[in-house]
């Protein structure tokens, strides 16, 4: 269905992307990708950036360069999109699904510790943890990173939704061994399909770039010693990213303002939202709220949909997915409550105040 008010929409600015492309006339198009990597490095403060064709590809390569393989155990949140989990399965590893805490809705550090204790008793030691900053809200990184350091576990930050979010004034996606962002069509900054891998470790960046370009050896002829992937970002995607990146902070400011308008106008009608803890700053990629019960949520979604206004339920937890029926799960089913009662409202940075008022009126009538 085509909605007149989509959840999050990035229109193509033909003039601006043309302006970027004109700057590269007569220059090899690979330079566009290199410059986009450099621009992301400056924005995030990361030393090494490898531009790829999706955030999923970035998670896959992040896990692979960290040595995750067949039979390994990887901790990950249950409350996330399947793209967080699929790369674990690509590698033949076992996801261990952790429930949410109630404040940020991200992976609960206490449940991570519980899972590690149980797995230790079974003689199993996870090799990695994927930390997701859901809907742009930073996870409780201090606690999670402390656990990872104590246990010698590698950390991948899935910051797919979180460009512009910070923790202790540092950009999320730059705390773990490897971090990733997505630039999919509905993100705060889009390349209309794309992602990026960030790391401070040059050997990991070099290996990821090698794997992303079909593992082609640096020889004057085609020579391949290991399996590679066609994961590199295309130059037109990178050009679109360069054309949008200058608006990152403005877009984040607008999305945060949209969330605040919903929060204030819907006071008394909603029964919860993601809350920023001290030292957290969310880009509010999506404005998400909990309603009284599942029936209320469904009624609101149906009425808004009938008016061409798109909404989306919160993530259906991974431990409920048929694909992951045999995966280990630790928690009290908090993520199920979020799914049952939660809804994402239109959040694009081009949303007008009049449209917000219309959405609020439908919800409160």
ABEGO torsion letter per residue (X at the ends): XBBABBABBBBBBAAAAAAAAAAABGBBAAAAAAAAAAAAAAAAGBABBBBBABAAAAAAAAAAAAGBBBGBBBBBBABBBAAAAAAAAAAGBBBBBBBBBAAAGBBBAAAAAAAAAAAAAAGBBBABBBBBBBGGBBBBAAAAAAAAAAAGBBBBBBAAAABGBBBGGBBBGAABABBBBBABAABABBAGEEBBBBBABAAAAAAAAAAAAGGBBBBABBBBABBBBBABBBAAAAAAAAAAAAAAAAAAAAAAAAAAAAAAAABGABAEBBBBBBGBBBAGABBBBBBABAAAAAAAAAAAAAAGBBBBBBBBBAAABAAAAABBBBEAGAAAAAAAABBBBBABAABBAAAAAAAAAAAAX
